[in-house]
Amino acid sequence: MSSFAELRRMMVDCQLRTYDVTDRAVLAAADTVPREAFLPGELSHLAYLDRQEPLPGTSRALPAPMVTARMIQVLDLQPGEEALEYGGGSGYGAALMAAMGAKATLLEPDEAALALARTAFDQPGVPAAELLAKLPEHRQFDAVLVSGACETQPESLFRHVRQGGRLIVVEGVGRAARVMLYRKAGESLSGRPVFDAAAPLLQEFRKAEVFAL
């Protein structure tokens, strides 16, 4: 059986590079951060498969590694920037951004998922990040990674984007899903589609159900 280090290298070479992830800092982080730490021990053997993995006992799933990596690449994250991952479950995206030299924070309202994150960030080789269930209203970041799909715009997160900052998110589900990059200028954010991708649906950003009589 291959070691996790070998599986990590295969993930980088066969999944990320073939999905147009070319940024050296992103690839180096993915080759360093032990993704297996972000799944419960009995599921660690699934960490490097090319798919999203549900996190047992939570409302979250660990997004596919190539989607997380490419979204971070589009953010064009710079060392020293303050970066937020929202809805990341156990926090793999936050760990990648921390490995790239960002001051990373995970905001995860799902208590069970946040508990998994605390366990993950205690593991060897996982860089430090701030783990929170709630953010102060005034906290703002240079880059925000929304690690899940939203059927509605994540407007509650827009106020946490600093002037000149970026927010990236998967909007829509199924074949209609696409990654949107938003930039903040003045009081508004302008967005543009960057690539198509699927991600775990975030329940808090679902469309309200409409019942027809």
Phi, psi and chi 1 to 4 in degrees:
 res  aa     phi    psi   chi1   chi2   chi3   chi4
   1 MET       -  136.7 -179.0  176.1  178.2      -
   2 SER   -67.6  147.2  -61.5      -      -      -
   3 SER   -73.9  162.2   69.4      -      -      -
   4 PHE   -61.6  -35.0  -75.8  129.0      -      -
   5 ALA   -62.5  -40.4      -      -      -      -
   6 GLU   -67.5  -40.1  -68.3  172.2  -31.5      -
   7 LEU   -64.5  -36.3  -67.7  173.4      -      -
   8 ARG   -63.5  -44.9 -130.6  173.3    1.6 -101.6
   9 ARG   -64.4  -39.5  177.5   54.6   56.5   85.1
  10 MET   -64.2  -38.8  -70.0  174.5   61.4      -
  11 MET   -60.4  -45.8  176.6 -169.2   73.0      -
  12 VAL   -62.7  -46.7  169.2      -      -      -
  13 ASP   -76.4  -38.2  -70.6  -19.0      -      -
  14 CYS  -101.3  -18.3  -58.6      -      -      -
  15 GLN  -110.0  -56.1  -63.8  177.8   38.8      -
  16 LEU   -70.8  -50.6  -54.2 -165.5      -      -
  17 ARG   -61.2  -36.3  -67.6 -176.4 -172.0  -85.3
  18 THR   -78.4   -6.6   59.2      -      -      -
  19 TYR  -108.4   26.7 -165.3   57.8      -      -
  20 ASP    66.4   25.1  -66.8  -29.4      -      -
  21 VAL   -90.0  110.3  179.2      -      -      -
  22 THR  -122.9  -10.9   57.8      -      -      -
  23 ASP   -65.6  125.6 -176.0  -85.8      -      -
  24 ARG   -63.3  -37.0  -69.5 -176.7  179.2 -179.4
  25 ALA   -66.9  -40.3      -      -      -      -
  26 VAL   -65.1  -46.7  176.7      -      -      -
  27 LEU   -63.5  -39.5  -66.3  172.1      -      -
  28 ALA   -65.5  -40.2      -      -      -      -
  29 ALA   -64.4  -43.8      -      -      -      -
  30 ALA   -65.6  -28.3      -      -      -      -
  31 ASP   -82.3   -9.8 -164.6   30.8      -      -
  32 THR  -108.8  -43.9  -58.6      -      -      -
  33 VAL   -72.3  125.8  174.4      -      -      -
  34 PRO   -75.6   96.8   27.4  -33.2      -      -
  35 ARG   -60.2  -28.0 -174.2  173.7  161.0   88.3
  36 GLU   -61.5  -22.8   68.5  -86.3   11.2      -
  37 ALA   -68.7  -15.5      -      -      -      -
  38 PHE   -98.4    8.4  -63.7   86.7      -      -
  39 LEU  -122.5  149.3  -73.7  170.6      -      -
  40 PRO   -54.4  149.4  -24.0   34.2      -      -
  41 GLY   -49.4  -39.4      -      -      -      -
  42 GLU   -71.8  -11.8   67.7  -85.5   13.8      -
  43 LEU  -111.2    4.3  -59.9  178.5      -      -
  44 SER   -60.3  -26.3   62.0      -      -      -
  45 HIS   -69.1  -10.8   63.2  -71.6      -      -
  46 LEU   -95.0   -0.9  -56.0  175.4      -      -
  47 ALA   -61.5  -30.0      -      -      -      -
  48 TYR  -109.0   16.6  -64.0   98.7      -      -
  49 LEU   -77.8  154.3  -62.9 -179.1      -      -
  50 ASP   -84.3   64.8 -178.1   14.6      -      -
  51 ARG  -165.4  165.0   67.7 -172.7 -168.5 -167.9
  52 GLN   -82.0  149.6   61.7 -170.5   40.0      -
  53 GLU  -124.1  120.6  -67.1  -64.6  -20.8      -
  54 PRO   -59.9  143.7  -20.8   32.3      -      -
  55 LEU   -98.6  110.6  -63.6  172.2      -      -
  56 PRO   -55.7  138.3  -23.2   33.9      -      -
  57 GLY    79.2    6.4      -      -      -      -
  58 THR  -128.8  172.8   79.8      -      -      -
  59 SER   -93.4    8.7   64.9      -      -      -
  60 ARG  -111.8  166.3  -54.8  -57.6 -162.2 -155.6
  61 ALA  -139.3  152.3      -      -      -      -
  62 LEU   -80.7  115.4 -166.9   62.1      -      -
  63 PRO   -61.1  159.3  -21.8   33.8      -      -
  64 ALA   -57.3  139.4      -      -      -      -
  65 PRO   -58.8  -36.7   15.4  -27.9      -      -
  66 MET   -69.4  -31.6   63.6 -176.3 -172.2      -
  67 VAL   -69.7  -46.7  174.1      -      -      -
  68 THR   -59.7  -46.3  -62.6      -      -      -
  69 ALA   -64.5  -43.4      -      -      -      -
  70 ARG   -69.9  -35.1 -168.4  167.3  173.2 -171.4
  71 MET   -63.7  -42.1  -70.5  175.5   73.2      -
  72 ILE   -64.7  -38.5  -67.3  174.2      -      -
  73 GLN   -59.4  -43.3  174.4  174.2  -91.3      -
  74 VAL   -65.0  -31.5  172.2      -      -      -
  75 LEU   -63.8  -19.7  -81.3  173.5      -      -
  76 ASP    53.8   52.4 -169.1   25.3      -      -
  77 LEU   -68.2  135.8 -167.0   63.7      -      -
  78 GLN  -112.2  146.5  -58.4  -59.9  -49.4      -
  79 PRO   -55.8  137.8  -25.1   34.8      -      -
  80 GLY    90.3  -13.2      -      -      -      -
  81 GLU   -72.1  153.0  -74.0 -167.1  -47.3      -
  82 GLU   -89.0  123.2  -67.3 -172.3   75.4      -
  83 ALA  -125.6  140.0      -      -      -      -
  84 LEU  -120.0  133.8  173.5   70.2      -      -
  85 GLU  -107.6  128.3 -179.4 -175.6   22.3      -
  86 TYR  -110.7  136.6  177.3   84.8      -      -
  87 GLY    66.8   25.5      -      -      -      -
  88 GLY   -82.4    7.0      -      -      -      -
  89 GLY    64.0 -112.3      -      -      -      -
  90 SER   -82.3   -5.2   50.8      -      -      -
  91 GLY    94.3   24.8      -      -      -      -
  92 TYR   -60.6  -40.8  178.4   65.9      -      -
  93 GLY   -62.2  -41.7      -      -      -      -
  94 ALA   -62.8  -38.0      -      -      -      -
  95 ALA   -66.4  -40.6      -      -      -      -
  96 LEU   -61.8  -43.5  -71.4 -179.6      -      -
  97 MET   -66.7  -36.6  -66.1 -169.8  -69.1      -
  98 ALA   -64.8  -39.3      -      -      -      -
  99 ALA   -65.5  -21.9      -      -      -      -
 100 MET   -87.5    2.7  -65.5  171.0   63.5      -
 101 GLY    96.1    7.6      -      -      -      -
 102 ALA   -82.7  158.0      -      -      -      -
 103 LYS   -87.4   95.3  -60.3  173.5 -177.4  176.5
 104 ALA   -94.8  141.8      -      -      -      -
 105 THR  -130.2  136.3  -62.3      -      -      -
 106 LEU  -104.0  123.1  171.0   68.8      -      -
 107 LEU  -106.6  112.1  173.2   58.9      -      -
 108 GLU  -135.6  101.0 -179.3   47.7   84.6      -
 109 PRO   -69.3  -21.5  -18.8   31.8      -      -
 110 ASP   -73.4  111.6 -175.3  -53.4      -      -
 111 GLU   -61.6  -40.6  -67.8 -177.5    3.6      -
 112 ALA   -66.7  -38.5      -      -      -      -
 113 ALA   -67.7  -38.8      -      -      -      -
 114 LEU   -64.1  -34.9 -171.6   59.4      -      -
 115 ALA   -63.8  -39.0      -      -      -      -
 116 LEU   -63.7  -38.3  -70.3  177.7      -      -
 117 ALA   -63.4  -42.4      -      -      -      -
 118 ARG   -60.1  -40.8  -67.6 -168.3 -179.0  102.0
 119 THR   -64.8  -43.4  -61.1      -      -      -
 120 ALA   -62.1  -44.4      -      -      -      -
 121 PHE   -75.9   -4.2  -80.7   88.3      -      -
 122 ASP   -89.6   -6.3  -81.7  -19.8      -      -
 123 GLN   -81.3  149.9  -59.2  -56.1  -53.7      -
 124 PRO   -58.8  139.7  -21.8   32.6      -      -
 125 GLY    86.5   -5.7      -      -      -      -
 126 VAL   -94.6  119.3  177.3      -      -      -
 127 PRO   -68.2  157.0   24.6  -32.5      -      -
 128 ALA   -74.2  144.9      -      -      -      -
 129 ALA  -148.1  156.5      -      -      -      -
 130 GLU   -82.2  132.3 -176.7  179.7   19.8      -
 131 LEU  -116.0  121.5  -50.8 -180.0      -      -
 132 LEU  -134.8  148.2  -61.5  174.1      -      -
 133 ALA   -93.6  -18.5      -      -      -      -
 134 LYS  -152.2  145.3 -173.6  176.3 -179.5  180.0
 135 LEU  -106.8  142.3  -86.5 -179.0      -      -
 136 PRO   -60.5  146.7  -21.2   32.3      -      -
 137 GLU   -56.5  -34.1  -72.7  -67.4  -41.7      -
 138 HIS   -83.9  -11.2   68.6  -83.5      -      -
 139 ARG   -66.1  131.0  -78.1  -72.6  -61.2  -84.5
 140 GLN  -132.1  157.6  -68.5 -171.4  -39.3      -
 141 PHE  -135.3  156.3  -61.1   84.5      -      -
 142 ASP   -76.0  -31.6  -59.5  -63.5      -      -
 143 ALA  -142.9  135.1      -      -      -      -
 144 VAL  -126.4  122.8  176.9      -      -      -
 145 LEU  -105.4  114.0  168.3   68.9      -      -
 146 VAL   -93.9  109.7 -177.1      -      -      -
 147 SER   -92.7   62.7  -73.4      -      -      -
 148 GLY   176.6  166.6      -      -      -      -
 149 ALA   -90.0  141.9      -      -      -      -
 150 CYS  -121.2  130.2  -58.2      -      -      -
 151 GLU   -81.7  -22.1  -69.1 -176.9  -51.8      -
 152 THR  -122.5  158.1   61.8      -      -      -
 153 GLN   -62.0  138.2  -75.9 -171.4  -26.2      -
 154 PRO   -79.3   63.6   30.7  -35.2      -      -
 155 GLU   -61.0  -30.5  -66.6 -178.1   -3.3      -
 156 SER   -64.7  -18.8   60.3      -      -      -
 157 LEU   -91.7  -17.1  -63.2  175.2      -      -
 158 PHE   -60.4  -35.7  -73.5  172.0      -      -
 159 ARG   -69.5  -12.6   65.6  177.5  177.8  -89.8
 160 HIS   -92.9    6.8  -65.0  -65.6      -      -
 161 VAL   -96.1  125.1 -179.2      -      -      -
 162 ARG   -72.5  157.6 -174.4  168.1  -71.0  147.8
 163 GLN   -53.5  129.0  -78.5  -67.8  -31.7      -
 164 GLY    80.6   -0.1      -      -      -      -
 165 GLY   -82.2  173.6      -      -      -      -
 166 ARG  -128.9  147.6  -61.6   87.8   67.4 -157.4
 167 LEU  -132.6  134.3  178.5  146.9      -      -
 168 ILE  -124.7  139.2 -164.4  163.8      -      -
 169 VAL  -156.4  150.4   58.0      -      -      -
 170 VAL   -88.8  121.5  177.3      -      -      -
 171 GLU  -109.8  130.0  -69.5 -172.7   -3.4      -
 172 GLY    94.9  169.1      -      -      -      -
 173 VAL  -131.3  160.7  -67.1      -      -      -
 174 GLY    64.8 -142.5      -      -      -      -
 175 ARG   -70.6  -16.0  -66.0 -175.9  178.1  179.8
 176 ALA   -86.2   -2.7      -      -      -      -
 177 ALA   -74.8  136.1      -      -      -      -
 178 ARG  -146.7  152.0   59.0  177.8   52.7 -176.0
 179 VAL   -85.4  129.4  175.9      -      -      -
 180 MET  -114.3  135.8  -64.9  -71.4  -64.8      -
 181 LEU  -109.6  123.7  176.3   67.5      -      -
 182 TYR  -109.8  142.4  -69.8   89.4      -      -
 183 ARG  -124.4  139.9  -68.6 -175.5 -179.7  -87.1
 184 LYS   -97.9  125.6 -172.0  168.8 -172.6  178.5
 185 ALA  -138.7  120.8      -      -      -      -
 186 GLY    69.0 -131.6      -      -      -      -
 187 GLU   -97.9    3.2  -64.7  -58.9  -43.9      -
 188 SER  -126.2  161.2   62.9      -      -      -
 189 LEU  -115.8  133.4  -79.4   88.7      -      -
 190 SER  -108.0  138.3   58.5      -      -      -
 191 GLY  -122.4  156.2      -      -      -      -
 192 ARG  -145.9  145.4   63.8  177.8  179.0   88.1
 193 PRO   -73.5  142.8   25.2  -31.6      -      -
 194 VAL  -120.0  -34.6  -75.4      -      -      -
 195 PHE  -168.0  164.2   62.1   93.8      -      -
 196 ASP   -89.0  139.0  -64.2  -23.8      -      -
 197 ALA  -165.8  157.7      -      -      -      -
 198 ALA  -111.8  150.1      -      -      -      -
 199 ALA  -149.9  162.4      -      -      -      -
 200 PRO   -60.1  137.8  -18.8   30.5      -      -
 201 LEU   -73.2  130.3 -179.9   62.1      -      -
 202 LEU   -87.8  116.7  -63.0  175.7      -      -
 203 GLN   -60.0  -32.2  -61.7  -63.9  -37.1      -
 204 GLU   -71.8  -11.7   56.8  -92.0   44.9      -
 205 PHE  -118.8   34.3  -66.6  115.6      -      -
 206 ARG   -84.3  154.0  -66.8 -169.8   65.7  174.9
 207 LYS   -69.5  143.9  -73.8 -176.9  179.6  177.8
 208 ALA   -66.8  137.5      -      -      -      -
 209 GLU   -73.4  136.8  -67.0 -173.3    7.9      -
 210 VAL  -113.7  124.8  177.2      -      -      -
 211 PHE  -101.0  123.8  -64.4   94.4      -      -
 212 ALA   -93.4  139.3      -      -      -      -
 213 LEU   -83.9      -  -64.3  177.1      -      -
